[in-house]
Amino acid sequence: MKWLIWVWAALLLTLLFIWNTRAYMPVSSTEVSLAQLRFLKSKLASGSAEEMQRIFPEGFFFSWALYGLANAQLAAQLEPQHPERNWLLENALESLRQLETEQAKKIFPKQLNPPYGAFYQAWVLYVQGQTIKALGVKNTDPKLLEHFQQGCEAFASALAASQTPFLPSYTYQSWAVDTSIGIGALGIHDQILEPKFKTTIATWVQKAKRLLEPSLGTLPHRSEYQTGVSEESTRGGSLAMMILALAHADPEFAKQQYQALRTHFFATPLGIPAILEYPKGSSGDGDVDSGPVVLGFSGPSVIVGMGAAITMNDFSSAKAFNGFVETGGFAFSLFGQRSYLFGALPIGDAFLVWVRTMTPLTQGQWQPILPSFWAWGLHLLSLLFAIRIFWGLRKSLQAHAKPPTKRGG
């Protein structure tokens, strides 16, 4: 029995060591991202997108969109001869095919302008743009190029015809983040093809600035669909997502919004580096987009906050967020696949690999504002747990070492 006690103690201490070292893992790793994408590919093949649709309103669509973006973004960073690059590009193209299916479209109102609404069209354009960027314009199917260009034109026309900068995603419902993704797609268009939307982007930014939250200087979360006036103030998760998209179209405006994010939403509840879901000094409940709000922050807000930090070249913040995700996400790797939270929520894995495959889009430096010693609490807790393990091990060995009691008589 002694050997079994030693094995259990060694296993627990090894897991404790791994857990602590994960706080310092690099933000971006090709091998880790590939392992995550292999896991997602297997889950999508077994119906995880359909399963996510039963949990989230856009679960099917988002599962494929984020998967496609991550594949395209990673492929764009690899050398042409990399053995996995073609596999990544094939996955991105498969994602685009899935986004065009009736299964992906059926929850969106076709009669809106643009058709199926801002959410659907913006994300499709965003995935198309990143995929074309990864393929290279010369290597892209002319039909995909035409589809992308026509979609961008239609999105720009819808903006020109709208009284508000925030196009509706559903009937009578508008969120600034959805249109911001489309603006980012227009920015990608002008990076890879003949620039056409500089004026559209500049006009949109000018109109959007008039509707910023007065006390925060940030884009609103939800807006009145006819006027763009805020109906729900800024949320940390949606602002971070707007920033990482807008950086493709107007880096300076994205920087302004990121500075506001750092000022009003960066926090360290219980020493944890996080993006608050609601501005400092206010509170609210979670919803289907944010998930549960605990200690003022949600899991998605931290993940997309890491994406915003990467695109803004704020790697000290990105590293802190990544450390928390690694230690709190209970990552598990097996047979070349990697999942988080035991693979229970694949759409969360898709969000994470999407932001990890992003690259900086702006220049400049940011002063660190999240404490570099945030993991000390984790280390202290682990040390106490390790002491408890050694104490229990000592007691167990002492108990086994006692000679058996002789029967009297």
N, C-alpha and C positions, 0 to 999 in steps of 0.2 A: 504493500500500500504506500510505502514511502515514495516510491518512484512516481506514483500517480499525483501525490501532493506536489512534488517538485515540478512535474509537467504543467499542472494547472497554474502554479505560481509563475513559472517562466512564461506561459502563454499570456497571462494577465499583464505581466510587466512589459512584455513585447508589444502588446496592443496599446498599452499606455504610452510607451515610447513613440510608437508610430503616430498616435493621436496628437502628441505634443509637437512632433517634428512637422506635421502637416500645416501648422500655423505659419510655416516659413516656405511653403512650396512656391515655385515661380508662378506668376500670373498666367503666362502663356507657355504651353508645351505642345509641340506637334504630336508627340506620342500619346499624351493624355487626351488630347482632342480627338485623335483617331480612335482611341479606345472608346471614348464616349459615343462617337458616331457609329461605331460597330454595334454597340448596345442599342442605340436608337433604331438602327436599320432592322435589327432583329425584332424589336418591339413593334415597329410599324408593320412589319411583315405579318405579325401575329394579331394585328388589329388594334394597336394601342391608340391610334388616332380616333377610331370609332368609340373606343372606351372613354377617351378624354372628352369627346363630344357629349357624353352622358353626364359629365361633371361640370363642364364649362360651356358657355354659350357659343364660343368660337373654337372649341377644343380641337375638332378635326382640322380646321383651316390652319390654326396656329401651330399645331404639331408639324404639319408639312412645311409651313412657311419658315419657321425657325430652323428646322432641319435643313432645308434648302439653303438658307442664308449661311449657316455654319459651314456646310460643304463648300459653297462657292468662295466664302471668305478665306478658308484654309487653303483651297486650291490656288487662289490668287497669290498666296505667299510662298508656295513651293516652287522649286526649280522644275522646268518642263520635263526633265527626265526622272523626276521622283516617281517611284513605283506605284504610289497611291493616288497620284494626281488625277489620272483618268477615271479612277473609281469615284473620286470625289465629284468630278464634273458630271458623271453619269447620275449620281445621286441628286445633284442640284437640278438637272434636267427632269428627272423623274418627279421631283417635288413640284416643278412648274406644271407638269401634266396633271398631277393630282389637284392642284389649285384651280384648274380649269374645269374640273368635273362638276356635275350637278350636286354631288354630295358636299362639295366645298361651297357652292353658291347658294344652296337652297334656303339658308336662314337670312340672306340679305335681300332687301327690297330692290327688285330690278328696275323699278320706275324712277329711282332717284337719279340725280345728276351729280357726278358721273354714275353710269349704270351700276347697280348693286351697292352704291354708296361709297363714301370716302374710305372706310375701313378696308373693304375688300379691294378696291382699286389701288389704294396706296400701297398696301403690302404686296400685292401682285407685282406692281411696278418696281418696288424695292428689291424683290427677289430676282426679277428679270434683270434689273440693272446690275446687281452684284454678280449674277451668273454670266452676263455678257462681258463684264469686266474681267472675270476669271478666264473665260474662254479666249478673250481677245476678239475684237470686232471682226477681223479677217477670218477667224475660225468659227464664227457664229452662223447658225442657220439663218438665211435671209428672212424666213418667215418669222423667226423670233425677233430679229431686229425690227422688222416692220410692225409687229405686234407691240413692241416696246415703244417705238416712236409714236404710233397712233394712240397708244394709251396715255403717253405723256401729253400729247396734244389735247386729248379729250379732258384730261385732268386740269390742264391750264385753262381750257375754255370754260370748264365748270367754275373755276375760281373767278374768271373774268365776269361771268354772268351772276355771281353770287353777291348779295349785299353784305355778307359777313365773310371774314377770312377762314372761318371754320365750317367746312362742308358737312352736311348731315351724313351720318353713318347708318342710321336707321330712320324711319319715318318720324319726323319732328324731334330728333335727338342728335346732338352734335357734341363731339369731344375734340379739343384742340390737338391732342396727340395723334389722332388718325390723319388729319390733314398734314401735320408736321412730317409724318412718315412719307407722304406723297411729295412734299417739298424736298425732302432728302433725296427721293428718287429723281426729281427734276435736276437736282444738283449732280447726281451721278451721271445722268444723261449728258449734261454739259461737260463733264470730265472725259467721257469716252467717245462722244460723237460731236458733230458740229454744234456749238453752243446756240441754243434757241431761247432759253428760258431765264436769262439774266434779269430782264425787266419784270417778268412774272414773279420771280423770287423776291426781287427788291420791293415790288408793290405789296406782296403778301406780308413781308416783314414790317413794312411801314404801317399797314393796317393792323397787324397783330400787336404792334407796340402800343397802339392807342387803347388796346383792351387788356393791358397788363393789370394784374392785381395791384392796386395803389400802395398797399402797405408792404408788399413783397417785391414788386417789380418783376413778377413772374407770369408766365402764361397760365390761364385758368385750367381747371380740370374739365369741367363740363360747362357748356355755353348754351344760351338761348338760341335756337336754331335759325331764327330770322334776323337777329341783331348781333349775335356774337357776344353779348353781355354775359358776364360770368353768372352761372347758376350754382356752381360749386367751386369753391376756391382751390388753389393749387394743391396737388397731392405729390409727395416726394417721388413715388414710383413713376407716375406718368410724366413728371417734369424731367426726370433722368432719361426716360425713353425719348422724349422730344429732343433733348440735347444731343444724344448720340446720332439722331437722324439729321437734325439741322446743321450739324457740323459739316455735312457733305455739301450744303447749299450756301450757308452764310456763317463761316467760322466765328466771326466777330460777335454776331448775335448769340450764337451758341455759347461763346465764352461768357457773355453777360449773364445768360441764364444759368450757367454753371457756377459762376461766382455767387449768384443768389441761392443756388442749391446748397453750396458750402456754408453760406451764412445762416440760412434759415432751417436747413434740414439735416445737416451733418450732426451726429450726436454719438455719445458713447454710454448708453444705459448699461449700468453694471459693468462698465469697462469694455463693452462690446462695440466695435466699430460698426455703425449702422446709418442708414438713411431713414429718417422719420417719415412716416406716411403722412402726417399732418405737421404744419409748421410748429416750431418751438413756441410753447405757450398755449397751444390748442390741442385738442384731442378728438378722436372720432372712432367709429367702428370699422372693422374690416368689411369687405364685400367680395363678390365673386372674382374681381380683378386682383385685389391685393391679397386675398386670403386672410387668415387670422392676423390681427395686429396685437403683438405682444411686446410689452415694454415700449410701446410707441412706434415700433417698426414691424415690417413684414418681410418674409423671405424674398418675394419678388422685388421689393424696393431695394434691398441690398444687392441683388444680382444685377439689375439694370443700372443701379448706381455704380457698380464696378465697371459696367460698359461705358457709362458716361465718363468716368475717370480715365479709362483707357483712351477713348477718343480725344479727350482734352489733354492728354499727355501728363496726367497727374498720377504718376505711378506709385507714389508713396501711399495715396489713398486706395488705389486699386489693389496694392499688395495687402493692405490691412483688411479690406473687404474679402479678398480671396482667402486670406488666412482664416477668417471666421467661417466662410463657406466650407472650407476644407475640414475644419475641426467640428463644425456643427452639422455637416451634411452626411457624415458616416459613409464616406466613399468606400466602394467595394470593387476590387478588380479581380477578374477571373477569366482565363482563356482569351485574353486580348480584348476584353470588354470592361468598361468602367461605368458604374452607376452610382447614384446618390440616394440617400434615404431608402436603401435596399431596393431601388428600382420601382418603388411603389407609385411614383408620379412622374412618368416619362416626360411630360411637358415641362416639368421643372428642370430635368436634365437637358432638354432642348434649349431652354432659356440660357442655362449656364454655358453650354458649349458655343452658343451664338455669341455671347459677349466675350468669351475667352478668345475667340478667333478674330476679334476686332483689332484694328491697328490705330495708332495716333493719327489724328487728322489736323491737329493744330500745333503751332510752335509756342514756345514760352515755357516758363517754369511756375510751379505753384508751391507756395510754402506749405510744408506739412502741418495739418491741423488735427489729425487723428494721432493719438499717442502711440509711439513706436513700442511701448512696453505693455500694450493692451493684453498680451497673452500671459503676462505674469500671474494673473489670477488663475488662469488655466493651469499653469505650471505648479502653483502653490497647491491647488486642489489635487492635482495628480500626485504631488509629493506626499500629501497626507494620505492619499489612497495607497500609495506604494508602501508607506510606513505601516499602514493597516495590514497590507498583504504580508509583509515580513513578520509582523507581530503574530498574525494568524498562523503563518508557516512555522514559526518558532514554537508556538503552543501545540500545534499538531505533532511536530517532531518530538517534543518533550513527552506528549501523551503516549506516543508509540514506543518511546524509549523506556518507559517504566516497566519493570519486571512484573509478570503476572502475579496477582495476590494468591498466596497459598491458602488452601482450605484448612481451617482449624479442626481440632477434634482429636 
